[in-house]
Amino acid sequence: MSRDNARRGLLVRALIALGVLVASAFLLLTTDPRLGLDLRGGTQIVLEAQGDADAADRSLEVLRRRVDALGVAEPVIARSGENRIVVELPGVQDPQEAVKVLGQTAQLTVQRNGQTVMTGEGISDAQSARNPQGAGFVVNIQFQGDAPAKWQKVTGEAACEPSGTPGRQIAFVLDGKPISSPEVSLDTPCGAGQAGGSTTITGRFSQAEAKELALVVRSGALPVPVEVIEQRTVGATLGAEAIEASAKAAIIGIALTSLFLMFAYRLAGFLAVVALVGYAGVAYAGLLAVGATLTLPGLAGFVLAIGMAVDANVLIFERAREEYARKPNLRRASESGFRGALSAIADSNVTTLLAAGLLFWLATGPVRGFGVTLTIGVLASMFSALVLSRVLVVWALGTRFVTKRPRLSGLHTLGFVRRRLSAVLYRRPSLWLISAGAVVLVAAAGLFARGLNLGVEFTGGRMLDFTAGGPVDSGRVRTALADAGFSDVVVSSSGNEVSLRTAPIDDATSARLGEVVSSAVDGGARQSSNELIGPSLSSELRRNAVIGLAIAVAAQLGYLAVRFDWRLGLATVAALLSDVLVLIGVFAWMGKTADGVFLAALLTVIGYSVNDSVVVFDRLRELRGSRLKASYPDVVSDAVVQTVPRTVNTGLGVLFVLSALLVLGDGSLANFAIALLIGLVAGTASTVVTAAPIAIWLESRWPRRAVLKKRPVGARA
C-alpha cells in the first residue's frame, strides 16, 4: 500500500471514529438509561393466558386498563411469546394486591333464580363510595348500551315477587362467586322496574374491598383465565447497591487493566487505554440507542465486556511486535499488526456473538439483558480496536519523535516471555489428555456426590432474599423455620444476607416466612427480593437450557469446521465440553446455586473457551501453511508458545475486572464472578491440555492430504 493510500485510509478511519464518538456523546448527554426492576425496585409479574394469541391480545388490553387504574408510575406491559404477558410495576414492593387484581378474570354476571340475565359487558363505570344507609362501603354501577333496559326489565319482574322470597333477590356474581344478593327495594314498582341506567352493589365491603371490586369491574373482564407463572420483587435499595458495586468494579477494573497495559506496552498501551475509555462510552451509548433495559446481569456483562475488550488490542500489539522483530519500522509494524490480527479477532468475536445470541433467544428476563449487553459490548470492542485504536496507534507511532525513540512505543521487543520461553510441549500428548481427564472426572464427581443445587428458575418454587443488620446465623434461622412448620425450606446465608428456597407457595405463606426470618435474626431482617417461578415456566427453562447448550456446541463446531478444519473444530468443542463439566462440577462441590445468572455465565464461558482456542489454532493454521514438512506436534507446540503472551495478558485483564466484581459484589454478582473466574482458568488451561493434544491425536489418525504437488519444470512460484 502506498503512503498516500495509507494516509487516506487513516483519515477515513479518523473521521468515522470522530463521528461515532460525537454521536455517542450526544446520546450520553441527552438520554436517560432504562433501568430494570432489579435496579430500580419493583415487581415483575408474568401471566400466561389460556387460549390463542388473539385471546392474549385481548387480555393485554384489559390488563393495561387495570394497571392504569392501580396508579403505578411508568408501568411496562408487553407480550412475551404467543400467550404470555409481562407486567412490570416500578415501586410496588407488596405485590399481593397487584397479583390479586391482575389475575382475576372478573367475569361479572347478574343472576336471578340462578339464571344469568346480564353480563359485565353492559357496565360503563364502577366507583366505590361510602354506604349512605349504614356502615361500610358500596360500589355504584353505571350501565351502557341496552343494559339499562335489561336492568329495568329484570328489576320489574323481581319487584312482583313477595319480600323475603328468592325470586325478589338479584345476585351479583364475580368469577362464579356471589358477592352480593340484595332484594329489590320495596319502592320499586312491579313490572316497571328501576329506570335511570345505574344501580348499587351492597355487601358490607371494607373500603379496600370496594375499591378493588370497582377496579376489576370497571376495567372489564379478561376474555380467558390467566395464571401467574413468574413473579419477581426486588427492593430499590438492592438495585442501588448493585449499581454502586458494578460502578466501583468497572472503575477499579479499568484502572488496573489500564496500568497493566501501560506497563506491558508503554505508549501503545496508553493509546489502547484511551481507546478503551472510548469503547466504554460507545458501548453504553449503544445500549441507550437501542433502548435496552439495563439489568443486574446486564451490568455485570457490561463490566465483563470491558475486560474482554482488552483481548483485541493485545492480539494486535503482539502481532506488531513480531513484525517489528522482522523489520524495525514502527509504522509498518503497527499496520501489519492490525492486518495480521484481524482474522483471529473476527473469529473470536463471532464465537462470543453466537453465545450472546443464544442468550437473547433462549433466556428470559434479566438474563436476556445480559445477552443484549454482551452483543453490544462485542461490537463496540471491535470498533474500539479496529478503528479507534488503529487511528491513535498508527498516527502516534508514525511521528518522527516516536520513530527516533522506538523503546518508547512498547512494540520494539517480543517481550520477556517470548524471548525466554522455548519449550516442546507435545512429545507425549497422551499425558496431557490423561491429566485433563482426571481433572474433569474429579469435578464431575461433585454432581454425583453432592448434586447440583438448581435455582427456582429450573425447579419451580419461590426464592426469598433478606438483608439483616449484621451477620446471619443460618442454623438459627433454619431452626426457627422448622419450629414454625417450614422444615422443608432450604436456607443459605452469606454475611448479613439469607436466602430461602421453597416449593411454590402463596403470598400469605411468603409473608409468614418473612416474619419468622425477621424474628430469628438480631435486629430483624428486610426482604430484598421475592421471586416466584411456576412449574410450567421452570420446565420450559430447563428445556431451553439443554437446548441452548446443545445449539451452542453445534454452532461452534459448525463455524470452526468451516473456518479451520473439522479436526480443530472437534478439538475445540471437546475442550469447551470439558470446561462446562468442570464449571458445573465445581459449582456442585461448592454448593452454589445454579440459577438463570449461572446459565448466562456458563454460555459466556463457552464463548471464552472457544475464543482462546481460536487464537491458538489461528496461529497453528498460519504456521502449518509455512511448515508443511515439520512435525505436527512441534508446530502445535510452537503455536501454543507463541500465543502465551496474548493468553496471559488477556487473562490478566479479565481477571482484574472479575476480581473487582467478586470483592465488591454480593449475591448474584458474586456468584456470576465466581463462575466466570472458574471458566477463565478452565478455558485457558483446556486449550493447552485438551484442545491441542486432541488436535494432534486426530491428525495422527486422519491426516490431511498433502496440498503441495511437484511443480512442472518452468512453472512460476
N, C-alpha and C positions, 0 to 999 in steps of 0.2 A: 504494500500500500504506500502511495507517495505521501510526502509530508503534507501537501495541500489537502489531500483527501482525508488524512488523519486529523488535521485541524478542523476540517469541515464537519467530520463525524463528531469530534469532541464538542464543537459549537452546538450542533443539533441536540446532543445529549444534555448539554448545559441548559439549553432553552426548555427542553422537556422537563428536566428536573426543577427548574425555576417555576414553570407553570404548575406542576403538581404541588410544590411546596406552597405557592401562593394560594391555590385552591384549598389546600389542607388548612392553612392558617385562617382563611375566611370561614371555613366550617367550624374550626375550633372556637372562634370568637363569636359566632352567631348562632350556634346550635347547642341546645342542651341535650345531654345524654338521656336515653330511656333506660331507667333502672328497673330490673326485675324485682319481683316481690321479695326475693331473698336478700335484696339490698336495701329496699325502702320500707319493708314491713308490710304485712297484709295477708290476705287469704286467696289462694287459688283453688277453685273447685272445677273438677272435670266431670261432666254429666254425660251419660250415654242414653240416647233416646231409642226407644223401641220402634222399629219400622224402618222405612227407607230414608233416602237423603231428603226427599220432599218434606217428610214429617219433621226431620231435624231442622230444616229451614224455617218451618212454621213455628217450631218450638223456640228457635233462636229469637224470633221477634217478640214472643210472649215474655221470654226471659229478659230481653232488653228492657221492656216496659217495667218489669218487676224490679230490676236493678236500679233503673232511674228513680223509681218510687222509694227505694231504700235511701237515696240521698248520698251515695258514695261518690267522692270526687275522683274523676278520671278513671272510671272503670273500663275494663277491656273485656269484650265478649266476642268470641270468634269460633268458627267451625274448625274442627280437627278431624281429618278423615271423613268418612261417609256419615256417621251418625253420632259423633261426639261434639260436645260444646264446651269450650274452656272459658271460665268466668274468673277474672282477676279483680279483686276488691281491695285496693290500697287502703291501708289504715284500719282495716277490720281485723281486730285481734281476737274477737269472740265469734267464731263462725257458726255457732249453733243456730242462731236466729236466721242467718243468711241461708244456711242449708235447708232449714225448715221451710222458709218462704220459697226458695228457688225450686226445691224438689217436689212441691205439691203439684199434682196435676190440676187441682182446683176446678174439678168438674161440678159446678153448682147446678142443682136441679130443684125445681119447685114441684112438690108432690101432694096429692090429695087422695086419701083412701089407698095409699100405696102405689098410685099410678102417677107417672111423670106428666105434668100438664104444661110445664115451661122449662126452658134451659137458660143457662147463664149468658147465652149469646144475645139475649134481649136486654142486657144490662149495659147502660152507658156510663154510669158512675156509681161509686160507693164510697161513703165517708163515715168515719167513726164520730160519735158525739155522745155527750153525757145524757143519760136517760132522764127525760124531763118529768117522768112519772114515778121515779123511785131511784134506788141505788144502782150503781154500775153504769155500764156504757152500752150503746146500741149502734147498729150500722144502718144508715139511711141509704136506700137504693133508689136510683133513677132508671126508668125503663126507656127503651128506644124502639123505633120501627113499629111493628104490630104488637109488641109486648104489652103496651098499656091496655089495648082492647082485650087481650087474653087475660090479663090480670083482673080486669073489671068483670069478665065473664066468670072466672074461677071464684072470685070473692062473692059474686052474686049468688052462685049456686050454693056455696058454703053457708051463706047467711040464712038460707032457708032451712037449715038443719037446727035441731034443738041445741041449746047450750049444754056443754058437758059431754057431747057425743063426738066420736072420732070424725064424723063427717064434717063437723064445723072447723076442724083443725086444718091448717095448711103448713106443711113441713118444708123447711129449707135444708137440703141435704148436700154436703160438701164431700166429694170423693166417696160416696156411699155411706157417709156417717151423718146422721141427723144432728144439726147444730141448733135448731130452734123449731118448735112446733106450736106456734101460738094459735089461739082461736080467733076467728074473725070477730071484730068488735061488735057489740050489740047494736050500735047505731048504724051499722051497715044495712041498707035496705035489701030485702030479699029480691033477687032477680036483677036488681040494678047494679049492685056491687060497688067497689071503690074506684072512682074516677080520679084523674089527675096525673097518672103516669109515675107514681112513686109509692114506696112502702118502707116499712122499718122492720129489720130483723132484731128481735129481742132474745135474750138468753142469759142474762146476768153475767155479761162479759166483763173482764177487767179492761183497763184502758189499753194495755198491751195486746190483749187478745182481740179486742175490737179493731185496733189499728191494723193488726196482721190480717184479720179476716177481710177488712175493707181493701187492703192492698192486693191480695190474691184475687179477689172477686173483680176489682177494678181493672187489673192488668189483663184479665182474660184467662181462659183455660188452656192448659197445654194440650195439644192435639193427641199426644201419646204419653204414656208414663215415662219418666226418666229416672235413672239410677245414678247415685253418686259413686263413681268408681275411683276417684282420687281426690284428696283434699290436703292442701299444704298451708300451714300458717306459720309465718316467721315474724318474730319481733323486730321492730325497727332498729333497736339497739344492736341486734346481731348483725344487721346489714351495715350499720356504721362501723362496727368493729372489723367486719370483713373488708370494707373499703379501705380502712386505715391500715390494716395488716398488709393488704395487697399493694397499697401505695408505698409503704415502707419497704416491702420486699422488692418492688420494682426499683426504687431509688438505690437501695443497697446493692441489689444485683447488678444494676447498670454501673454503679460506681466501681465495684470490684472487677467486673468484666472490663471496664474501661482502663483501669490501672494495669490489668494483666495484658491487654492488647498493646498498650503503650510500652510496657516493659519488654514484651516479646518482639514487637515490630516497629518501635520508635515512631518516626514521623508517619509512616504508613499506618501504624496502629492508631495514632492520634486522629488522622483523617477518617479512619474507619469508625472511631468513636463519634465524630461529627455526623457521619452518615447514619450511625446507629440512633442518634437523637432525632435525626430527620425521619428515620424509619418509625420510631415510636409515634411521632406526630402524624405521619401519613397513615399508619395502621389505625390509630384512634379516630382520625378523620374519616377513614373508610367505614368504620362502624357507625359513625354519625350519618354518613351519606346514605347508607342502605337502611337506616332506621332500625338497626339491630338492637335488641333488648339486652342490656349488659347484666349478666347473672353472675352468681358466685363462681361457678366453674368457668364462666367466660372470662372473669377477671384473672383467674389462675392461668387460663390459656393465653391471655394477653401477656402476662408476666413471663410465662414459659417461652412464648414466641420471641421475646427479646433475647433470651439466651440462645435460642436456635438460630437467630439471625446472624450470630457471630460465625456460624459454620461456613457460609458462602465466602465471607471475607478471608477466613483462614485458608480455605482452599485456594483462593486467588493468590494470596501472598506466598504460600508455599510453592505454587507454580512459578510465580515471578522470581523467587529465589533460585529455582532450578535454571530458569532461562538466563538469569544474570551470571550464574556459575559457568554457563556455556559461552556466553558473550557479554562482557561487562558494559552494558548500556542500559541505564536505569529506565529511560522512557520506553525503549523497545521491550525490555524485560517486563515492565508493568503491563503493556498492551498484550504481550504474549501470555502473561499470566491470566488476564481476563478471558482471552480466547480459549486457552487450554483448559481452564476450569469450567467452561460453560456446559460441557456435556455432563460432568458429574453433578453440577448444581441443578441442571434441569431434571436429571433422573431422580436425584434425592428429593427434590421438591414435589415432583409428580407423585412419588410414593406417599409422601405426607398428605398431599391433597386427596389421595384415594381414601386414606383413613378419615380425614375430615369430612369428606362427602358421605361416607358410611355413617358417621355420627349424626349428620344432619338428616339423613334418610331414615335411619332406624330408631334413633333415640327420641325421647320426648322431654318436654320441659326444659330445665336449665342445661341439661347435657347437650341439647341441640344448640344452645347458645355457645357452648364451648366449641362445637364444630364450626359454627359461623366465625367465631373469633380466630380459630386456628387457620381457617381458609384465608381470611383477610390478612392475618399475620404473615402467612407464607408468601402471598402475592406482594405484600409490602416489602418483605425482606429481599425478594428478587429485584424489586425496583431499587431498593437501597444499595444492594451490592453491585448490580449490573449497570446502573445508570448513575446514581448519585455518587457512590464511592468511586466509580471509574472516572468521573469527571474530576473529582478532587485529587485522586492519586496520580492520574496521568498528567494533569496540569502541574501539580506541585513537583513531581519527580522529574519533570521536563525543564524546570527552571535552571538557569546557569548556576545559581547558588548551591542547589542540592546536587547538581551534576558534579561539581567540583568536590563535594563532600559526601561521597556515597555511603559512608558509615552512618550518616545521619538518617538515611532512608529506612534502615532496618531490613532492607532486602539484599544487602551486599554479601550475605553469608547464608549457607544452608542451615545454620543453627547448630547448637551443641549436640542435639540428639542425632541429626543426620550425619554429622561429622564423626561422631563417636560410635554410633550403633552399627554393627555389622554382625549379622547372625544368620545362620542357616537353620530354619525352624522345622522343616518338614521332611527330614530324612526318614523318620518313622511316624507318619501321620496317624497310625492306629493308636498310638499312645495318647495323642490329643483327644481322639474320639472316646477312648475309654475314660479319660478324666472327665470329659464333658458329660458322658452318660452317667457317671457316678454322681455328679452334682445334680443332674436332673432327677435321678431316682431318689436322692435324699430329699429334695424339695417336694417332689410329687408324693412322697410318703406322708407328708403332712395332711394330704387330702383324705387318706385312709385312717391316720392316727387321730386327727383332731376334727377333720371335716371343715369345709368352707362355710364361714359364717355369713350366709346370704342376708342382704338387707331386705326391708319390706317391699322394695320395688320388685323383687323376684319371688318373694314368698307370699305377699299379701299380708295386710295387717296394719297396725298403727305404730308409728315411731314418735316418741315424745322426748324432747330435749329440754333440760332445765339448767339454769345457771345459779349457783349459790354464791354467798358472800365469802366463803372460804373453802378449804379442801373438803371433799365429799368422801364419806366412808361408805363404799358400795355395799359392804356386808350389813351395815346398819339399815340402809335403805331396803335391801333385799329382805331382811327380817321383818321390817315394818310392813312391807307389801304382803308377805306371807301371812302375817297376823291378821291383815285386813281381808284375806281371802284371795289374794292375787299371787299365788305361789308359782304360777306358770309364766310370770313376766320375766323377760331376760333383762338384766341390769348390767350396765357397763359405765365406768366413770373414768375421768381423766382430769386431775386437778380439781377445779371448782365446777366441773360440768358433769352431769349424769344423764344417761340416755336409757330409755325404756323401750323395749320392743315387745309387742303383744300380737295376738291374733286380732282379726277385725272386731272392734268394739264400738259402741255408740258414744255420742258426745257426753252423756251423763257419766258413763263409766270412766271416760277420759278425764273429766273434771275431778272425779273421785280419786283417781290415781295421782293427779297433781296435788291434791290435799294431803295424801299420805306421804308423798315425797317431801313436801314442804315441812311437814311435821317431823320428819326423820332427819332433817338437816339443820344444823345450828344456824340460827338467823334466817331460816326459811329459804325457799328457792323460787326463782322466777322462770316461768315457762318461756323458752326462747323459740321453739318451733313445735309444730304439730303436723304430722304427715300421715294421711290415710290412703292406702292403696287397696283397691278392691281385688278380689280373686281373679276376675276376668282380665283386668289390666296386668296383674302380675304374671299370669300365664303367657300373655302376649309379649311382655318384656323378656321373659325367659326365652321364648321362641326367637325373638328378634336378636337377642344377644348371641345365640348359637348361630343364627343365620348370618349375623354381622361378622363373626369370626371366620365362618366358612367363606363368605364372599371376600373378606379381606385377604385371606390366604390365596384364594383362587385369582383375585385381581393382581396381587403382587407376582404370583407365579407367571401369569399370562404376560404381564408387562415386561418382566425381566427376561422371559424366554424370547420375546420379540427384540428387546434392546440388546441383549447379550447373547446367551446361548442357553439351551434348556438345562444343561448341566449346572451352570452357575445359578440359574433361576431356582432349580431344585435344591441346591445347596443353601441358597439364601432362605428359602421357605423352611427348610429343616432347622436352620438357626433361629428363625423367628418363632417357630413352634416350641423350640426348647426354651426361648425367652418367656413365652406365655406360660409354660408349665412351671418354670422357676418362679415367676411372679405370683401366680395363683398359689403355688405350694408354700412360698414364704409367707404370704398373707394368711394361709391356713395355720401355719406354725405359730404366727404372731397373734392369732385370734382376732385379726382386724376384720371389720365388716366390709363385705363386697357389695357395694351399692351401685347406683347409677353413675356416680362420680368415678368409682373404681373402673367401671366399664369404659368411661372416657379415657382414663389413664391407660388402660390395657390396649385400646386401639392406638393411642399415641405411642406406646412402647413398640407396637408392631411397626408403625411408621419410622420410628427412630432406629430400630434394629435393621430394617431394610436399608435405611439411609446410610448407615455405617458400612454395610456390606457392599452397597452400590459404589461407594467411593473406592473401596479396595479393589473391587472387580473392574471398575473403570480403568484403574491403573494397570491391572492384570491384562486387560484387553490390549492396552497400548504396548506394554512390554512384550506380550506374546506376538504381536504383529512384527516386532523387530528382532525377535529372538526365537524363531521357529525351531531351530535345531538344539536349543538349550533344554536342559532337564525341566520338565513341567513343575515338579515340586520346588525347584530352585527359583523359577520365575514367580511362582505364587509367594514364596518366602520374600523375595525382593519387593513384590507389590505391597505386602503387609508392612515390611520395614520402612519403605519409602513413604507410606501414609501414616506412620506413627505420629509425627508432629501434628498433623491435622487432627488425628483421633484424640491426642492428649489435649491440645489447645481447645478444640471444640468442647470436649468433655468437661474441661475446667470451667468454660464459660457457662454451660448449662448447670454445672454443679453449684456455682456461686448463686444463681437465681433460685434453684430448688432448695438449697440450704437456707436461704433467707426466708423462703416460704415456710419451710419446716419449723424454723425457730420462731418466726413471728406469727404464723397462722395457728389455728387450732381447729378441731373438728374436721370438717370436710377438707379444708385447705391442707391440714397436716397430713391426713391420710392420702390425699392426692399427691403431695410432695414425696411421701414415703414410697408410694407405688412407682413414681417416676424415677426416683433415685435407684430403686432396685432394678427397674428396667434399664436405666442408664448403664449401670455396671454390667448387667447381664447382656445387654445389646452390644456393648463394646467388646466384652470377652468372647461372646459367641461367634463373632466374625473370625477371630483368631483360632479358637479351639474347636469350632463346629463347622462353620461355613467353608473355610479354606480347606481343612482336611477332607470334607465330603466332596468338594470340587475335585481334589486330587484323586480320590478313590473312583469317582465317576469317570474321570478322564482315563484312568488306567483300565477300567472295564470297557468303556465305549469311547475309544479315542477318536478325535475328529480326523477326517481325511485330510491329507496334505493338500494345501491350496496352491502350492508352487509346483509348476511343471518345468521341465527342462526347456529353456527357450531355444528356438531355432537360431541357427547361425545368422548373424546380421540383424537380429531383432533389436530394437531400441529399448533401453531400460526405462 
